[in-house]
Amino acid sequence: MQIEGIFGSTIDLLGKSVDLRAKNQTLIASNVANAETPNFIPKTLDFEQELQGALKSHQGQRRSSVPHARHIPVRGAGVGNAVQSVSGQVIETPAKTPGKDGNAVELENEMGRMAENQIMFNASVQMLNKKFEGLRTAIKGAL
């Protein structure tokens, strides 16, 4: 039995999401810090579609990777490699109307994106905690 498939794909997916959201938070914080830097163009990390694509491509591979028709596929086996290869793409997100000094940061938009990213980060961490609580309960046994 493959060890990487023992927990399913959810833990791999949530872990990678936490990593990528932390990187995105760093980029957004940099945008806010450079709100008054002349000619600065804000950046963000685009990764959600790439992450979904990795998960979908793995699901298609899983059906074809079963060695025998009567074998049961190990749920989540191999998804770690597909998900871990996702790194996202840093893209520029300039404001529609840059300032007189060429700065393209809109502080209100950046703060909104920062709040949204933080909420999604916290949700991913909470879901990971629940998964590990379930595993801990299974190991210890119900009291």
C-alpha positions as CSV (number, residue, x, y, z in Angstrom):
1,M,0.0,0.0,0.0
2,Q,1.3,3.4,-0.9
3,I,1.9,5.7,2.2
4,E,1.2,8.9,0.3
5,G,-2.4,7.7,-0.4
6,I,-3.2,6.8,3.2
7,F,-4.7,10.2,4.0
8,G,-6.4,10.9,0.8
9,S,-6.0,14.0,-1.4
10,T,-7.6,16.5,0.9
11,I,-4.6,16.9,3.2
12,D,-2.2,17.4,0.3
13,L,-4.5,19.9,-1.3
14,L,-5.1,21.9,1.9
15,G,-1.4,21.9,2.8
16,K,-0.5,23.2,-0.7
17,S,-3.3,25.8,-0.5
18,V,-1.9,27.1,2.8
19,D,1.6,27.3,1.4
20,L,0.5,29.2,-1.7
21,R,-1.8,31.6,0.3
22,A,1.1,32.4,2.6
23,K,3.2,33.3,-0.5
24,N,0.3,35.4,-1.9
25,Q,0.0,37.2,1.5
26,T,3.7,38.2,1.2
27,L,3.1,39.6,-2.2
28,I,0.0,41.6,-1.1
29,A,1.9,42.9,1.9
30,S,4.7,44.1,-0.4
31,N,2.1,45.9,-2.5
32,V,0.8,47.7,0.5
33,A,4.3,48.6,1.7
34,N,5.1,50.0,-1.7
35,A,1.9,52.1,-2.0
36,E,3.9,55.3,-2.4
37,T,6.8,54.0,-4.4
38,P,7.0,55.7,-7.8
39,N,6.4,53.4,-10.8
40,F,5.6,50.4,-8.6
41,I,3.2,47.8,-10.1
42,P,1.4,45.5,-7.6
43,K,1.7,41.7,-8.0
44,T,-0.3,38.7,-6.9
45,L,0.1,34.9,-7.0
46,D,-2.4,33.2,-9.3
47,F,-2.6,29.5,-8.4
48,E,-6.2,28.4,-7.9
49,Q,-6.9,27.2,-11.5
50,E,-3.5,25.5,-11.6
51,L,-4.3,23.7,-8.3
52,Q,-7.7,22.6,-9.6
53,G,-6.2,21.4,-12.9
54,A,-3.6,19.3,-11.0
55,L,-6.4,17.7,-8.9
56,K,-8.6,17.0,-12.0
57,S,-5.7,15.6,-14.0
58,H,-4.9,13.3,-11.1
59,Q,-8.5,12.1,-10.9
60,G,-8.3,11.1,-14.6
61,Q,-5.0,9.3,-14.1
62,R,-6.3,7.4,-11.0
63,R,-9.0,5.6,-13.0
64,S,-6.5,4.5,-15.6
65,S,-3.7,3.5,-13.2
66,V,-5.5,0.5,-11.6
67,P,-3.5,-2.6,-12.5
68,H,-6.5,-4.9,-12.7
69,A,-10.2,-4.2,-13.3
70,R,-11.1,-5.9,-10.0
71,H,-8.6,-4.0,-7.9
72,I,-9.7,-1.1,-5.8
73,P,-7.7,2.1,-6.4
74,V,-6.1,3.6,-3.3
75,R,-7.9,6.9,-2.7
76,G,-5.6,9.9,-3.1
77,A,-2.6,7.9,-4.2
78,G,-0.2,10.0,-6.2
79,V,-2.1,13.2,-5.8
80,G,0.6,14.6,-3.7
81,N,3.0,14.8,-6.6
82,A,0.5,16.5,-8.9
83,V,-0.5,19.0,-6.2
84,Q,3.1,19.6,-4.9
85,S,4.2,20.6,-8.4
86,V,1.9,23.6,-8.4
87,S,3.8,26.8,-7.8
88,G,1.4,29.4,-9.1
89,Q,2.3,32.3,-11.3
90,V,3.2,35.8,-10.2
91,I,1.1,38.3,-12.2
92,E,1.0,42.1,-12.2
93,T,-2.3,43.6,-11.2
94,P,-2.0,47.3,-11.9
95,A,-4.7,49.8,-11.0
96,K,-6.9,51.1,-13.8
97,T,-5.8,54.6,-13.1
98,P,-2.2,54.8,-11.9
99,G,-1.1,57.8,-9.9
100,K,0.9,60.8,-11.2
101,D,4.1,59.1,-10.1
102,G,3.3,55.9,-12.0
103,N,2.4,54.0,-8.9
104,A,-0.4,51.5,-9.7
105,V,-1.3,50.4,-6.2
106,E,-4.9,51.0,-5.1
107,L,-4.7,50.6,-1.3
108,E,-8.4,49.8,-0.9
109,N,-8.2,46.9,-3.4
110,E,-5.0,45.5,-1.8
111,M,-6.5,45.6,1.7
112,G,-9.6,43.8,0.3
113,R,-7.5,41.1,-1.4
114,M,-5.4,40.8,1.8
115,A,-8.5,40.2,3.9
116,E,-9.9,37.7,1.4
117,N,-6.6,35.8,1.2
118,Q,-6.4,35.7,5.0
119,I,-9.9,34.3,5.4
120,M,-9.2,31.6,2.8
121,F,-5.8,30.8,4.6
122,N,-7.6,30.5,8.0
123,A,-10.3,28.3,6.5
124,S,-7.7,25.9,5.0
125,V,-5.9,25.8,8.3
126,Q,-9.1,25.0,10.2
127,M,-10.0,22.2,7.8
128,L,-6.5,20.7,8.2
129,N,-7.0,20.8,11.9
130,K,-10.3,19.0,11.7
131,K,-8.7,16.3,9.5
132,F,-6.0,15.8,12.0
133,E,-8.4,15.8,14.9
134,G,-10.3,13.0,13.1
135,L,-7.1,11.0,12.7
136,R,-6.2,11.6,16.3
137,T,-9.6,10.4,17.4
138,A,-9.3,7.3,15.3
139,I,-5.9,6.5,16.6
140,K,-6.8,7.0,20.3
141,G,-10.2,5.5,20.0
142,A,-13.5,7.1,20.9
143,L,-13.8,7.8,24.6
